[in-house]
């Protein structure tokens, strides 16, 4: 993997970690249970994407 490709993967990891963290916090803060559940699913999706990018390394 070139240094440029590594930089892209590291950037993607940072974005996915940020999205997962924000989604988890938002899911716990919401009072609407249906919307909270949907946002929690998004957090899981971002965690899966994070793991996929991590496996590229």
MISEDREN-475829 format. One record per residue (C-alpha): residue number from 1; chain; z, y negated, x negated. Coordinates in nm, 3 decimals, padded with zeros to 5 digits. Each point is the difference from the previous one (the first is absolute). Layout:
BEGIN
seq	mol	up	north	east
NUM	A	Z	Y	X
...
***
This chain:
BEGIN
seq	mol	up	north	east
1	A	00.000	00.000	00.000
2	A	-00.096	-00.338	-00.140
3	A	00.247	-00.284	-00.024
4	A	-00.182	-00.182	00.279
5	A	00.023	00.303	00.230
6	A	00.368	00.038	-00.087
7	A	00.053	-00.363	00.087
8	A	-00.162	00.054	00.342
9	A	00.220	00.304	00.070
10	A	00.314	-00.186	-00.106
11	A	-00.097	-00.289	00.226
12	A	-00.058	00.237	00.292
13	A	00.339	00.164	-00.064
14	A	00.167	-00.340	00.014
15	A	-00.173	-00.088	00.326
16	A	00.087	00.331	00.165
17	A	00.363	-00.022	-00.111
18	A	00.021	-00.354	00.141
19	A	-00.159	00.103	00.331
20	A	00.231	00.302	00.031
21	A	00.309	-00.212	-00.066
22	A	-00.106	-00.272	00.245
23	A	-00.088	00.255	00.267
24	A	00.333	00.179	-00.035
25	A	00.195	-00.325	00.024
26	A	-00.201	-00.119	00.298
27	A	00.042	00.334	00.179
28	A	00.379	-00.024	-00.031
29	A	00.007	-00.366	00.110
30	A	-00.210	00.042	00.315
31	A	00.170	00.041	00.335
32	A	-00.306	00.147	00.175
33	A	00.034	00.374	-00.063
34	A	-00.368	00.079	00.058
35	A	-00.115	-00.269	-00.242
36	A	00.271	00.099	-00.248
37	A	-00.122	00.360	00.009
38	A	-00.357	-00.110	-00.064
39	A	00.104	-00.214	-00.297
40	A	00.206	00.292	-00.136
41	A	-00.318	00.212	00.015
42	A	-00.179	-00.269	-00.200
43	A	00.279	00.016	-00.260
44	A	-00.060	00.375	-00.028
45	A	-00.373	-00.059	-00.037
46	A	00.058	-00.245	-00.283
47	A	00.238	00.244	-00.168
48	A	-00.271	00.268	00.013
49	A	-00.257	-00.240	-00.144
50	A	00.246	-00.097	-00.275
51	A	00.043	00.368	-00.091
52	A	-00.377	00.056	-00.005
53	A	-00.049	-00.292	-00.239
54	A	00.291	00.122	-00.212
55	A	-00.164	00.342	-00.030
56	A	-00.304	-00.167	-00.156
57	A	00.211	-00.076	-00.307
***
